[in-house]
Amino acid sequence: MGKVRPKKHPPTTDMTAMTDVAFLLLTFFIMTATFKSNEAAEITTPTSISGIKVPDENIMIISIDNSGKVFFGVDAQATRVGMLENIGQTKGISFSDTEKAKFAQNASFGFPLNQLKPWLALSNEQMSAVKQPGIPVDSTGVSELADWVYAARKANPQLRLALKGDQMAKFPVFKDVLTNLQSQNINKFNLITGTEQPPSGWTVD
């Protein structure tokens, strides 16, 4: 009588646990992701070997593009809303909740005050497509840039300042920006640059 051999079954792997873990990870990354806000201009910064890191929060950034246009922004949406409300009170301009919400979605902007409301009245797609003319800055220190800096610091007194200039920007624009900062008693700021490989033997003092 021949032997009865058990029927062989191919090995199987239960993927249920792995699928659950994958969906949990996906959910975690979606819930914790920070959406990138709209930037007003593309800036190509010069490089440096500085080891000092620019703060990630409580920061306002003044940007200068390659044509000399000036843009301004703060990092937190709540601060952007407070800044807009402050400058509206100072200049006698009222902003709706919808305008405030749209303004808060933009990491930086570059519009004169008299063009700000027409820009905020556009759809989000149109707002992104508009070529921004830059914030007015002059050599006297009494310009709209100084007003925005004051409004931002009033909204959040802990704000620190960083300058982000394009490598092709001209020095006179930087000089005018510095004059506006000095009118607000600001003489210390970070300079945002690209990273560069330090030479052999270089150390941070």
Protein Blocks (a to p, Z undefined) as FASTA:
>chain_A
ZZdddddddddddfklmmmmmmmmmmmmmmmpccddddfbdcdddddfbfbdcdfbhpac
ddddfkopacdddfblklmmmmmmmmmmmnopacdfklmmmmmmpmbdcddfklmmmmmm
pcfklmmmpccebjaddfkopafklmmmmmmmmmmmmbccdddddfkbcfklmmmmmmmm
mmnopabdcdddddddddehiacZZ
